[in-house]
Amino acid sequence: MTLGSLPEADIEVVCPRCGGSSLERFYGPCDSCRADLRATISKDKTELTASEYVPKMNVTPNAVASKE
């Protein structure tokens, strides 16, 4: 394997979540742990609506600028 290329064969890794060994292409959770994580962590997409932008008025005019 050269720098920047993907592994071509599966390697034996120890799952960081359950501690079992399995053949995987990359290091990480095993297939059963990944399925469990997808089932417990994933959420349904929700529609977001942005509220109307109202600029904040935190600057008061000084006496010279408002003098007529």
C-alpha positions, 0 to 999 in steps of 0.5 A: 500500500502506498501513501494516499491509496486505499487498502485493497484487502480486509485486515483483522481489527478489534472493534473499539466499541464491543471489543470483538475482532472482525475483518474490515477494510478500515479501522472502526466499529464492526458491522453490527455496531455500525448498524446499532449506532445507525438505529439508535443515533439517526434522526428524521430530517426536519424542515427548518424555517428562518425567521425574518431578520430584524436589525438590532438598534444598539447605537444612539445618535450623539448630540452633535449629529442630531443637532439641527 
